[in-house]
Structure formats: C-alpha cells, structure tokens
Amino acid sequence: MTSSSFINEKNLYEQDFYLWTQTLAQQLKENNFNEIDIPNLVEEIESMGRSEKRELKNRLIVLLMHLLKWQYQPEKRSESWRSTISEQRICIETLLEDSPSLQPLLVEVFEDCYQKARLKASEETGIKLNFFPQESPFTLEETLKNSY
C-alpha cells in the first residue's frame, strides 16, 4: 500500500500538494473536467501571478539599492556590486520577456520600490536615510539600462 492510499481525494490539495498537481494534470489530459478541483486550481493560478509580480518588485528593489550604493559610495564600488546590478537587470528583462504584461507594473511600482531600496541602502551602508534623495535620481529607463 502506498502512502497515497491514505490520502482522502477530497482534501488532496491540503494533504499532498505534489500529488494534487499530478492528479490535476492527469484529469486535464483526460478531459475529466467534472473531477477538477476548481477552487484550489484558481487559487494556485492567482498565486502564480502574485509570485511573478513579487519577484519583479524584489529584483527592482535590489537593483535600485545597488544603484544607490554605486552612486553614493563610489569609493566602495566593487565587481560584486557591478555583478549584482547586471544580474538584476538581466532577471528583470527575462521576467518581462516571459510575461510582457508585467511591463506596465514597473511604472506603477517604481516609486514604492525606490523608497524600499532607499531604506535598504541606508541600512546596509550606515548612511543616513535623508542623505539619499527622496525621489529617485534614476528614471525607470536609466535603472533598467545596461550600464555600470
């Protein structure tokens, strides 16, 4: 008897997520739509979208933080910072290639991400928060441009 024998089909989503995904995939392949766990499927699809949005925002925050550190601590510039800036730009570009509909989100979240990056840069560098400009010294285009 396998461990899946003890699983109640009605609560498969809560009991064994991986098995739930495999069962759902099989049901879809077999056009067995009456058996599909629609509420949890909808929840997972929405969660995937939120995850993409969260990743984009997190990468933008890290990128902006490193750009601030680069600009306001030139004596501490390193290949590691340059590498992080490049990596975040590449990852953001890849996210946008995979999901072009995220592009307008960048404009929408840019200011909030800058404020979070400003806080993180202050924490990481020990530079007082008010030393960093209240408004981003970089445009969105400059932020995403491949330089440094």
Sequence and secondary structure as in RCSB ss.txt:
>XXXX:A:sequence
MTSSSFINEKNLYEQDFYLWTQTLAQQLKENNFNEIDIPNLVEEIESMGRSEKRELKNRLIVLLMHLLKWQYQPE
KRSESWRSTISEQRICIETLLEDSPSLQPLLVEVFEDCYQKARLKASEETGIKLNFFPQESPFTLEETLKNSY
>XXXX:A:secstr
  GGGGS GGGHHHH HHHHHHHHHHHHHTT GGG  HHHHHHHHHHHHHHHHHHHHHHHHHHHHHHHHHHH GG
G  HHHHHHHHHHHHHHHHHHHH GGGHHHHHHHHHHHHHHHHHHHHHHH   GGGS SS SS HHHHHS   
